């Protein structure tokens, strides 16, 4: 039996598969190593052009939701 690995392994494998599929799509090869590296660089930097929560004003989902919190979250004491 295999030892259970961290979930990051699955994410890395998924990324590698999609990276190879998109980079090698319809290609037999590159004429130079420089061209291959440039193509890989362009594909990798495409993923990091926008932050995940840019629609929320660069805030985390929790911070964004807290800006709309107008009522207290605790109940008043009963008399």
C-alpha positions in Angstrom: 0.0 0.0 0.0 1.1 3.5 -0.6 1.5 6.1 2.1 -1.0 8.9 1.9 0.7 12.1 0.7 -0.1 15.7 1.3 -2.8 17.4 -0.8 -0.2 19.7 -2.2 1.1 16.8 -4.2 -2.2 16.6 -6.0 -2.2 20.3 -6.8 1.4 20.1 -8.1 0.6 17.2 -10.3 -2.5 18.9 -11.6 -0.6 22.0 -12.4 2.2 20.1 -14.1 -0.3 18.2 -16.3 -2.2 21.3 -17.4 1.1 23.2 -17.9 2.4 20.4 -20.2 -0.8 20.2 -22.1 -1.1 23.9 -22.8 2.6 24.3 -23.6 3.0 21.3 -25.8 -0.4 21.8 -27.5 0.2 21.2 -31.2 4.0 21.4 -30.9 6.7 19.0 -31.9 9.4 21.0 -30.3 11.3 24.3 -30.2 14.1 25.4 -32.4 16.3 26.6 -29.5 16.5 26.2 -25.8 15.9 29.9 -25.4 12.7 29.7 -27.3 11.5 26.8 -25.1 12.3 28.7 -21.9 10.6 31.9 -23.2 7.5 30.0 -24.1 7.4 28.3 -20.6 8.0 31.7 -18.9 5.1 33.3 -20.8 2.8 30.5 -19.9 3.8 30.5 -16.2 3.4 34.3 -15.8 0.0 34.3 -17.4 -1.4 32.5 -14.2 -0.1 35.2 -11.9 -1.5 38.4 -13.6 -4.5 38.8 -11.3 -5.0 38.2 -7.6 -7.5 35.7 -6.6 -9.7 38.2 -4.8 -9.2 41.3 -7.0 -12.9 41.7 -7.4 -13.1 42.2 -3.6 -10.6 45.1 -3.6 -7.6 42.9 -2.9 -9.1 41.8 0.4 -9.7 38.3 1.7 -13.3 37.0 1.6 -13.6 37.4 5.4 -12.4 41.0 5.4 -14.7 41.8 2.5 -17.8 40.4 4.3 -16.9 42.1 7.5 -17.2 45.5 5.8 -20.9 44.8 5.4 -21.4 43.7 9.0 -23.6 46.5 10.6 -25.3 44.7 13.4 -23.6 43.3 16.4 -23.1 39.5 16.4 -23.8 39.1 20.1 -27.2 39.3 21.8 -28.0 41.9 24.4 -28.3 40.6 28.0 -31.8 39.8 29.2 -33.0 41.9 32.1 
